Amino acid sequence: MRVSTLNVLAPGDVELGVVYASVEGVNDDSYEKCLKELVHKAEALGATALVAMQLVQSQFQWNRRTSLMATAVKRK
């Protein structure tokens, strides 16, 4: 699956919608878990790529989380 932080669609790509994933923790492992969940949700929609991906890591003492959001895209 193609993953990009850029919001540029390739010719023939169609937006399927926004996908979101969030997991506990703020470290490399939590990022990988979150990305895996995000890709799983996108693939369930039939996506072949994720564009405009954004990362948010909240580090409040009582709620450390890693969240990712992106636009799911499918080749036409």
N, CA, C and O atoms as a Tinker XYZ file with bonds, in Angstrom:
   304  protein
     1  N      0.844000   -1.179000    0.000000    73     2
     2  CA     0.000000    0.000000    0.000000    64     1     3
     3  C      0.887000    1.238000    0.000000    63     2     4     5
     4  O      1.830000    1.330000    0.787000    81     3
     5  N      0.594000    2.174000   -0.864000    73     3     6
     6  CA     1.315000    3.450000   -0.915000    64     5     7
     7  C      0.807000    4.331000    0.218000    63     6     8     9
     8  O     -0.401000    4.505000    0.381000    81     7
     9  N      1.731000    4.888000    1.002000    73     7    10
    10  CA     1.380000    5.794000    2.097000    64     9    11
    11  C      2.175000    7.074000    1.921000    63    10    12    13
    12  O      3.391000    7.036000    1.733000    81    11
    13  N      1.485000    8.216000    1.984000    73    11    14
    14  CA     2.145000    9.498000    1.765000    64    13    15
    15  C      1.564000   10.568000    2.672000    63    14    16    17
    16  O      0.375000   10.552000    2.990000    81    15
    17  N      2.419000   11.500000    3.087000    73    15    18
    18  CA     1.929000   12.657000    3.831000    64    17    19
    19  C      1.482000   13.764000    2.877000    63    18    20    21
    20  O      0.883000   14.750000    3.306000    81    19
    21  N      1.771000   13.602000    1.587000    73    19    22
    22  CA     1.344000   14.583000    0.589000    64    21    23
    23  C     -0.123000   14.384000    0.238000    63    22    24    25
    24  O     -0.622000   13.260000    0.279000    81    23
    25  N     -0.805000   15.442000   -0.102000    73    23    26
    26  CA    -2.233000   15.341000   -0.429000    64    25    27
    27  C     -2.478000   15.351000   -1.933000    63    26    28    29
    28  O     -3.485000   15.881000   -2.403000    81    27
    29  N     -1.548000   14.763000   -2.683000    73    27    30
    30  CA    -1.647000   14.736000   -4.144000    64    29    31
    31  C     -2.148000   13.365000   -4.591000    63    30    32    33
    32  O     -1.587000   12.335000   -4.218000    81    31
    33  N     -3.202000   13.366000   -5.386000    73    31    34
    34  CA    -3.723000   12.114000   -5.931000    64    33    35
    35  C     -3.070000   11.826000   -7.272000    63    34    36    37
    36  O     -2.844000   12.735000   -8.070000    81    35
    37  N     -2.771000   10.564000   -7.514000    73    35    38
    38  CA    -2.242000   10.155000   -8.814000    64    37    39
    39  C     -3.383000   10.183000   -9.828000    63    38    40    41
    40  O     -4.546000   10.067000   -9.439000    81    39
    41  N     -3.083000   10.331000  -11.099000    73    39    42
    42  CA    -4.141000   10.307000  -12.115000    64    41    43
    43  C     -4.951000    9.008000  -12.011000    63    42    44    45
    44  O     -4.381000    7.918000  -11.953000    81    43
    45  N     -6.246000    9.131000  -11.989000    73    43    46
    46  CA    -7.127000    7.974000  -11.911000    64    45    47
    47  C     -7.480000    7.535000  -10.496000    63    46    48    49
    48  O     -8.271000    6.608000  -10.322000    81    47
    49  N     -6.905000    8.186000   -9.475000    73    47    50
    50  CA    -7.239000    7.835000   -8.093000    64    49    51
    51  C     -8.560000    8.464000   -7.669000    63    50    52    53
    52  O     -8.899000    9.567000   -8.098000    81    51
    53  N     -9.298000    7.756000   -6.827000    73    51    54
    54  CA   -10.586000    8.230000   -6.310000    64    53    55
    55  C    -10.546000    8.181000   -4.787000    63    54    56    57
    56  O    -10.145000    7.172000   -4.208000    81    55
    57  N    -10.960000    9.269000   -4.136000    73    55    58
    58  CA   -11.019000    9.301000   -2.673000    64    57    59
    59  C    -12.163000    8.431000   -2.177000    63    58    60    61
    60  O    -13.276000    8.497000   -2.698000    81    59
    61  N    -11.879000    7.612000   -1.164000    73    59    62
    62  CA   -12.903000    6.769000   -0.560000    64    61    63
    63  C    -13.393000    7.332000    0.774000    63    62    64    65
    64  O    -14.479000    6.979000    1.235000    81    63
    65  N    -12.617000    8.183000    1.380000    73    63    66
    66  CA   -12.982000    8.770000    2.670000    64    65    67
    67  C    -11.793000    8.801000    3.606000    63    66    68    69
    68  O    -10.695000    8.372000    3.253000    81    67
    69  N    -12.024000    9.313000    4.799000    73    67    70
    70  CA   -10.977000    9.443000    5.807000    64    69    71
    71  C    -11.006000    8.228000    6.722000    63    70    72    73
    72  O    -12.074000    7.775000    7.132000    81    71
    73  N     -9.822000    7.701000    7.040000    73    71    74
    74  CA    -9.699000    6.606000    7.997000    64    73    75
    75  C     -8.888000    7.101000    9.191000    63    74    76    77
    76  O     -8.015000    7.958000    9.051000    81    75
    77  N     -9.188000    6.549000   10.370000    73    75    78
    78  CA    -8.579000    6.994000   11.615000    64    77    79
    79  C     -8.259000    5.784000   12.475000    63    78    80    81
    80  O     -9.042000    4.837000   12.540000    81    79
    81  N     -7.120000    5.816000   13.128000    73    79    82
    82  CA    -6.746000    4.759000   14.066000    64    81    83
    83  C     -6.033000    5.386000   15.252000    63    82    84    85
    84  O     -5.349000    6.400000   15.114000    81    83
    85  N     -6.200000    4.772000   16.424000    73    83    86
    86  CA    -5.572000    5.275000   17.631000    64    85    87
    87  C     -5.248000    4.110000   18.551000    63    86    88    89
    88  O     -6.069000    3.212000   18.739000    81    87
    89  N     -4.043000    4.125000   19.128000    73    87    90
    90  CA    -3.612000    3.065000   20.047000    64    89    91
    91  C     -2.963000    3.700000   21.273000    63    90    92    93
    92  O     -2.556000    4.861000   21.247000    81    91
    93  N     -2.874000    2.920000   22.342000    73    91    94
    94  CA    -2.215000    3.392000   23.554000    64    93    95
    95  C     -0.708000    3.418000   23.352000    63    94    96    97
    96  O     -0.150000    2.571000   22.655000    81    95
    97  N     -0.054000    4.396000   23.967000    73    95    98
    98  CA     1.397000    4.485000   23.948000    64    97    99
    99  C      1.925000    5.521000   22.982000    63    98   100   101
   100  O      1.254000    5.904000   22.024000    81    99
   101  N      3.151000    5.972000   23.252000    73    99   102
   102  CA     3.832000    6.946000   22.403000    64   101   103
   103  C      5.278000    6.461000   22.229000    63   102   104   105
   104  O      6.172000    6.869000   22.970000    81   103
   105  N      5.491000    5.589000   21.247000    73   103   106
   106  CA     6.828000    5.073000   20.958000    64   105   107
   107  C      6.811000    4.446000   19.565000    63   106   108   109
   108  O      5.784000    4.459000   18.886000    81   107
   109  N      7.947000    3.900000   19.143000    73   107   110
   110  CA     8.017000    3.297000   17.802000    64   109   111
   111  C      7.036000    2.148000   17.654000    63   110   112   113
   112  O      6.418000    1.993000   16.601000    81   111
   113  N      6.884000    1.341000   18.694000    73   111   114
   114  CA     5.984000    0.199000   18.633000    64   113   115
   115  C      4.528000    0.647000   18.474000    63   114   116   117
   116  O      3.774000    0.052000   17.704000    81   115
   117  N      4.136000    1.690000   19.199000    73   115   118
   118  CA     2.753000    2.161000   19.096000    64   117   119
   119  C      2.487000    2.770000   17.722000    63   118   120   121
   120  O      1.379000    2.651000   17.200000    81   119
   121  N      3.492000    3.423000   17.130000    73   119   122
   122  CA     3.327000    3.959000   15.774000    64   121   123
   123  C      3.090000    2.825000   14.789000    63   122   124   125
   124  O      2.187000    2.904000   13.956000    81   123
   125  N      3.894000    1.770000   14.877000    73   123   126
   126  CA     3.747000    0.630000   13.962000    64   125   127
   127  C      2.382000   -0.045000   14.135000    63   126   128   129
   128  O      1.749000   -0.413000   13.145000    81   127
   129  N      1.927000   -0.211000   15.364000    73   127   130
   130  CA     0.609000   -0.803000   15.626000    64   129   131
   131  C     -0.496000    0.064000   15.035000    63   130   132   133
   132  O     -1.443000   -0.440000   14.431000    81   131
   133  N     -0.361000    1.371000   15.217000    73   131   134
   134  CA    -1.374000    2.302000   14.720000    64   133   135
   135  C     -1.400000    2.289000   13.190000    63   134   136   137
   136  O     -2.475000    2.288000   12.590000    81   135
   137  N     -0.233000    2.280000   12.560000    73   135   138
   138  CA    -0.166000    2.246000   11.102000    64   137   139
   139  C     -0.781000    0.954000   10.573000    63   138   140   141
   140  O     -1.492000    0.970000    9.568000    81   139
   141  N     -0.511000   -0.158000   11.241000    73   139   142
   142  CA    -1.087000   -1.440000   10.826000    64   141   143
   143  C     -2.614000   -1.391000   10.898000    63   142   144   145
   144  O     -3.294000   -1.877000    9.994000    81   143
   145  N     -3.151000   -0.810000   11.966000    73   143   146
   146  CA    -4.605000   -0.685000   12.118000    64   145   147
   147  C     -5.189000    0.233000   11.052000    63   146   148   149
   148  O     -6.250000   -0.049000   10.496000    81   147
   149  N     -4.494000    1.334000   10.768000    73   147   150
   150  CA    -4.960000    2.281000    9.754000    64   149   151
   151  C     -5.011000    1.619000    8.377000    63   150   152   153
   152  O     -5.990000    1.775000    7.647000    81   151
   153  N     -3.962000    0.883000    8.025000    73   151   154
   154  CA    -3.910000    0.193000    6.739000    64   153   155
   155  C     -5.019000   -0.857000    6.662000    63   154   156   157
   156  O     -5.662000   -1.001000    5.622000    81   155
   157  N     -5.246000   -1.583000    7.744000    73   155   158
   158  CA    -6.310000   -2.590000    7.777000    64   157   159
   159  C     -7.677000   -1.957000    7.487000    63   158   160   161
   160  O     -8.462000   -2.492000    6.704000    81   159
   161  N     -7.949000   -0.823000    8.121000    73   159   162
   162  CA    -9.230000   -0.129000    7.893000    64   161   163
   163  C     -9.339000    0.359000    6.451000    63   162   164   165
   164  O    -10.407000    0.273000    5.845000    81   163
   165  N     -8.238000    0.871000    5.901000    73   163   166
   166  CA    -8.254000    1.364000    4.519000    64   165   167
   167  C     -8.469000    0.221000    3.533000    63   166   168   169
   168  O     -9.228000    0.359000    2.573000    81   167
   169  N     -7.804000   -0.902000    3.768000    73   167   170
   170  CA    -7.962000   -2.048000    2.877000    64   169   171
   171  C     -9.390000   -2.592000    2.929000    63   170   172   173
   172  O     -9.898000   -3.094000    1.926000    81   171
   173  N    -10.035000   -2.497000    4.085000    73   171   174
   174  CA   -11.426000   -2.940000    4.204000    64   173   175
   175  C    -12.349000   -2.098000    3.324000    63   174   176   177
   176  O    -13.414000   -2.563000    2.918000    81   175
   177  N    -11.945000   -0.871000    3.030000    73   175   178
   178  CA   -12.713000    0.007000    2.135000    64   177   179
   179  C    -12.353000   -0.224000    0.663000    63   178   180   181
   180  O    -13.004000    0.313000   -0.233000    81   179
   181  N    -11.318000   -1.022000    0.423000    73   179   182
   182  CA   -10.862000   -1.259000   -0.947000    64   181   183
   183  C     -9.759000   -0.315000   -1.383000    63   182   184   185
   184  O     -9.461000   -0.218000   -2.573000    81   183
   185  N     -9.151000    0.379000   -0.439000    73   183   186
   186  CA    -8.116000    1.365000   -0.773000    64   185   187
   187  C     -6.825000    0.688000   -1.220000    63   186   188   189
   188  O     -6.486000   -0.409000   -0.776000    81   187
   189  N     -6.124000    1.371000   -2.105000    73   187   190
   190  CA    -4.806000    0.927000   -2.552000    64   189   191
   191  C     -3.717000    1.893000   -2.095000    63   190   192   193
   192  O     -2.529000    1.631000   -2.282000    81   191
   193  N     -4.129000    3.020000   -1.489000    73   191   194
   194  CA    -3.163000    4.014000   -1.017000    64   193   195
   195  C     -3.780000    4.847000    0.103000    63   194   196   197
   196  O     -5.000000    4.952000    0.237000    81   195
   197  N     -2.898000    5.429000    0.892000    73   195   198
   198  CA    -3.292000    6.404000    1.912000    64   197   199
   199  C     -2.520000    7.689000    1.627000    63   198   200   201
   200  O     -1.298000    7.652000    1.487000    81   199
   201  N     -3.207000    8.814000    1.540000    73   199   202
   202  CA    -2.546000   10.093000    1.291000    64   201   203
   203  C     -2.912000   11.072000    2.395000    63   202   204   205
   204  O     -3.887000   10.882000    3.123000    81   203
   205  N     -2.109000   12.120000    2.499000    73   203   206
   206  CA    -2.311000   13.192000    3.484000    64   205   207
   207  C     -2.345000   12.647000    4.915000    63   206   208   209
   208  O     -3.140000   13.099000    5.740000    81   207
   209  N     -1.464000   11.662000    5.205000    73   207   210
   210  CA    -1.444000   11.059000    6.535000    64   209   211
   211  C     -0.926000   12.053000    7.571000    63   210   212   213
   212  O      0.052000   12.764000    7.340000    81   211
   213  N     -1.602000   12.085000    8.709000    73   211   214
   214  CA    -1.218000   12.969000    9.804000    64   213   215
   215  C     -1.030000   12.148000   11.072000    63   214   216   217
   216  O     -1.801000   11.228000   11.347000    81   215
   217  N     -0.010000   12.482000   11.835000    73   215   218
   218  CA     0.318000   11.808000   13.084000    64   217   219
   219  C      0.060000   12.749000   14.250000    63   218   220   221
   220  O      0.458000   13.913000   14.219000    81   219
   221  N     -0.610000   12.235000   15.284000    73   219   222
   222  CA    -0.798000   12.992000   16.529000    64   221   223
   223  C     -0.384000   12.082000   17.674000    63   222   224   225
   224  O     -0.888000   10.967000   17.805000    81   223
   225  N      0.528000   12.558000   18.494000    73   223   226
   226  CA     0.927000   11.805000   19.673000    64   225   227
   227  C      0.656000   12.664000   20.898000    63   226   228   229
   228  O      1.312000   13.684000   21.111000    81   227
   229  N     -0.317000   12.244000   21.701000    73   227   230
   230  CA    -0.630000   12.972000   22.924000    64   229   231
   231  C      0.131000   12.323000   24.073000    63   230   232   233
   232  O      0.138000   11.100000   24.212000    81   231
   233  N      0.762000   13.142000   24.883000    73   231   234
   234  CA     1.612000   12.625000   25.938000    64   233   235
   235  C      1.149000   13.067000   27.316000    63   234   236   237
   236  O      1.962000   13.242000   28.223000    81   235
   237  N     -0.157000   13.246000   27.474000    73   235   238
   238  CA    -0.678000   13.549000   28.791000    64   237   239
   239  C     -0.367000   12.382000   29.710000    63   238   240   241
   240  O     -0.424000   11.227000   29.286000    81   239
   241  N     -0.046000   12.660000   30.930000    73   239   242
   242  CA     0.382000   11.630000   31.874000    64   241   243
   243  C     -0.612000   10.469000   31.972000    63   242   244   245
   244  O     -0.200000    9.316000   32.099000    81   243
   245  N     -1.884000   10.754000   31.915000    73   243   246
   246  CA    -2.900000    9.721000   32.111000    64   245   247
   247  C     -3.428000    9.130000   30.806000    63   246   248   249
   248  O     -4.235000    8.200000   30.840000    81   247
   249  N     -2.993000    9.644000   29.664000    73   247   250
   250  CA    -3.560000    9.173000   28.407000    64   249   251
   251  C     -2.569000    9.334000   27.266000    63   250   252   253
   252  O     -2.756000   10.196000   26.407000    81   251
   253  N     -1.528000    8.530000   27.241000    73   251   254
   254  CA    -0.541000    8.603000   26.155000    64   253   255
   255  C     -1.057000    7.787000   24.976000    63   254   256   257
   256  O     -1.277000    6.582000   25.095000    81   255
   257  N     -1.249000    8.457000   23.825000    73   255   258
   258  CA    -1.820000    7.780000   22.655000    64   257   259
   259  C     -1.104000    8.226000   21.387000    63   258   260   261
   260  O     -0.577000    9.334000   21.291000    81   259
   261  N     -1.107000    7.328000   20.433000    73   259   262
   262  CA    -0.635000    7.618000   19.085000    64   261   263
   263  C     -1.834000    7.469000   18.156000    63   262   264   265
   264  O     -2.521000    6.448000   18.173000    81   263
   265  N     -2.078000    8.491000   17.349000    73   263   266
   266  CA    -3.214000    8.478000   16.430000    64   265   267
   267  C     -2.739000    8.842000   15.024000    63   266   268   269
   268  O     -1.858000    9.684000   14.851000    81   267
   269  N     -3.330000    8.202000   14.038000    73   267   270
   270  CA    -3.062000    8.495000   12.633000    64   269   271
   271  C     -4.374000    8.700000   11.898000    63   270   272   273
   272  O     -5.370000    8.033000   12.177000    81   271
   273  N     -4.363000    9.633000   10.954000    73   271   274
   274  CA    -5.525000    9.894000   10.123000    64   273   275
   275  C     -5.022000   10.099000    8.696000    63   274   276   277
   276  O     -3.980000   10.716000    8.476000    81   275
   277  N     -5.772000    9.577000    7.736000    73   275   278
   278  CA    -5.363000    9.735000    6.328000    64   277   279
   279  C     -6.576000    9.592000    5.433000    63   278   280   281
   280  O     -7.627000    9.121000    5.867000    81   279
   281  N     -6.428000    9.997000    4.194000    73   279   282
   282  CA    -7.467000    9.815000    3.188000    64   281   283
   283  C     -7.204000    8.500000    2.453000    63   282   284   285
   284  O     -6.124000    8.290000    1.902000    81   283
   285  N     -8.197000    7.631000    2.452000    73   283   286
   286  CA    -8.088000    6.356000    1.723000    64   285   287
   287  C     -8.384000    6.607000    0.251000    63   286   288   289
   288  O     -9.330000    7.318000   -0.089000    81   287
   289  N     -7.569000    6.020000   -0.617000    73   287   290
   290  CA    -7.660000    6.252000   -2.058000    64   289   291
   291  C     -7.636000    4.908000   -2.783000    63   290   292   293
   292  O     -6.960000    3.967000   -2.367000    81   291
   293  N     -8.396000    4.848000   -3.882000    73   291   294
   294  CA    -8.428000    3.642000   -4.709000    64   293   295
   295  C     -8.136000    4.021000   -6.147000    63   294   296   297
   296  O     -8.621000    5.034000   -6.651000    81   295
   297  N     -7.336000    3.194000   -6.797000    73   295   298
   298  CA    -7.056000    3.409000   -8.220000    64   297   299
   299  C     -8.308000    3.106000   -9.013000    63   298   300   301
   300  O     -8.923000    2.058000   -8.817000    81   299
   301  N     -8.697000    3.999000   -9.904000    73   299   302
   302  CA    -9.925000    3.845000  -10.698000    64   301   303
   303  C     -9.797000    2.746000  -11.715000    63   302   304
   304  O    -10.738000    2.486000  -12.465000    81   303
